[in-house]
Amino acid sequence: MKTPVSLSSVLAVAGESRQHLAELRSGVRSRLAAFRRNRAASEQAALEEDFTLVLAAWGMADADIPGVVSALRLRLLVFLAPALACLLAAAWSHSPLFFLSLACIAPPCLLGMVTTLWRISILRNRRFTPLCRWLLRFRKRP
């Protein structure tokens, strides 16, 4: 019995997608392993003590900081634009599809904005602060 062309093409695409997902999963695992290798407490302490190590890790010089900060501020707009567009579309149309798109777009944009603000803070203060400590800084104290 011969399989219809459409079914075989669907199966071929599914196989390619499965392979692509396996490659993505492998890439994420290798990046996480690299992050874990570079997160020793002694290395973190060295970054907090010597700001030139942070600049070297980020591939920049002290003179590059003003330009990088302005580029990071522009990046904030790049993260803000899709979230605002989805928010406006959801508010205007009241369609569940736009609310779903907002739910999918907003979290990555928010994460991008937070990490960008963290990097700007590090560069402006010329002092490395781990992300978790930087976030806890905004917590209300009794």
C-alpha positions as CSV (number, residue, x, y, z in Angstrom):
1,M,0.0,0.0,0.0
2,K,1.4,3.4,-1.0
3,T,1.4,6.3,1.4
4,P,-0.2,9.4,0.0
5,V,2.3,12.2,-0.9
6,S,0.9,14.6,1.6
7,L,1.2,12.1,4.5
8,S,4.8,11.3,3.6
9,S,5.7,15.0,3.3
10,V,4.1,15.6,6.7
11,L,6.2,12.8,8.2
12,A,9.4,14.1,6.5
13,V,8.7,17.6,8.0
14,A,8.1,16.0,11.4
15,G,11.4,14.1,11.2
16,E,13.2,17.3,10.3
17,S,11.6,19.2,13.2
18,R,12.5,16.4,15.6
19,Q,16.1,16.6,14.4
20,H,16.1,20.4,14.7
21,L,14.7,20.2,18.3
22,A,17.4,17.7,19.2
23,E,20.1,20.1,17.9
24,L,18.5,23.0,19.8
25,R,18.4,21.0,23.0
26,S,22.0,20.0,22.5
27,G,23.0,23.6,22.0
28,V,21.2,24.7,25.1
29,R,22.8,22.0,27.2
30,S,26.3,22.9,25.9
31,R,25.7,26.6,26.8
32,L,24.4,25.7,30.3
33,A,27.5,23.5,30.8
34,A,29.7,26.5,29.7
35,F,27.9,28.8,32.2
36,R,28.3,26.3,35.0
37,R,32.0,25.9,34.2
38,N,32.5,29.7,34.5
39,R,30.4,30.2,37.6
40,A,32.9,29.1,40.3
41,A,32.6,31.2,43.4
42,S,36.2,32.3,43.1
43,E,35.6,33.5,39.5
44,Q,32.5,35.4,40.6
45,A,34.5,37.0,43.5
46,A,37.3,38.0,41.1
47,L,34.7,39.7,38.9
48,E,33.3,41.6,41.8
49,E,36.7,42.8,42.8
50,D,38.3,43.7,39.5
51,F,36.0,45.5,37.0
52,T,38.6,45.1,34.2
53,L,37.9,41.4,34.2
54,V,34.3,42.1,33.5
55,L,35.2,44.4,30.6
56,A,37.6,41.7,29.2
57,A,34.9,39.0,29.5
58,W,32.5,41.2,27.7
59,G,35.1,42.1,25.1
60,M,35.2,45.8,25.6
61,A,37.6,48.5,26.8
62,D,36.9,51.3,29.3
63,A,36.6,53.8,26.5
64,D,33.8,51.7,24.9
65,I,31.5,52.0,27.9
66,P,29.5,55.2,26.9
67,G,28.8,53.8,23.4
68,V,27.8,50.4,24.8
69,V,25.5,52.0,27.3
70,S,23.7,54.0,24.5
71,A,23.5,50.8,22.4
72,L,22.0,49.0,25.4
73,R,19.4,51.8,25.8
74,L,18.4,51.3,22.2
75,R,18.1,47.6,22.9
76,L,15.5,48.4,25.5
77,L,13.4,50.0,22.8
78,V,13.8,46.8,20.7
79,F,12.4,44.7,23.6
80,L,9.7,47.2,24.4
81,A,8.3,47.6,20.9
82,P,6.9,44.0,20.3
83,A,5.4,43.9,23.8
84,L,3.7,47.2,23.4
85,A,2.4,46.3,19.9
86,C,0.9,43.1,21.3
87,L,-0.6,44.9,24.3
88,L,-2.2,47.5,22.1
89,A,-3.5,44.9,19.7
90,A,-5.0,42.9,22.6
91,A,-6.6,46.0,24.1
92,W,-8.0,47.2,20.8
93,S,-9.4,43.9,19.5
94,H,-10.2,41.9,22.6
95,S,-9.4,38.8,20.6
96,P,-8.0,35.7,22.5
97,L,-5.4,35.3,19.8
98,F,-3.9,38.7,20.6
99,F,-3.9,37.9,24.3
100,L,-2.2,34.6,23.6
101,S,0.4,36.4,21.5
102,L,0.9,38.9,24.3
103,A,1.4,36.0,26.7
104,C,4.0,34.5,24.4
105,I,5.9,37.8,23.6
106,A,5.9,39.6,26.9
107,P,8.0,37.2,29.1
108,P,11.0,37.1,26.8
109,C,10.8,40.8,26.2
110,L,10.7,41.4,30.0
111,L,13.6,39.1,30.6
112,G,15.6,40.9,27.9
113,M,14.7,44.3,29.4
114,V,15.7,43.2,32.9
115,T,19.1,41.8,31.8
116,T,19.8,44.8,29.7
117,L,19.0,47.1,32.6
118,W,21.3,45.0,34.7
119,R,24.2,45.4,32.2
120,I,23.6,49.1,32.0
121,S,23.8,49.3,35.8
122,I,27.0,47.4,35.9
123,L,28.6,49.6,33.2
124,R,27.4,52.9,34.8
125,N,28.5,51.9,38.3
126,R,31.7,50.3,37.0
127,R,31.2,47.5,39.5
128,F,30.0,43.9,38.8
129,T,26.9,42.8,40.8
130,P,25.4,39.3,40.3
131,L,22.0,39.4,38.7
132,C,20.2,37.9,41.7
133,R,21.8,40.4,44.1
134,W,20.9,43.3,41.7
135,L,17.3,42.1,41.6
136,L,17.1,41.8,45.4
137,R,18.3,45.4,45.7
138,F,14.8,46.5,44.7
139,R,13.0,44.6,47.4
140,K,11.2,46.6,50.0
141,R,12.9,46.6,53.4
142,P,10.9,46.8,56.6
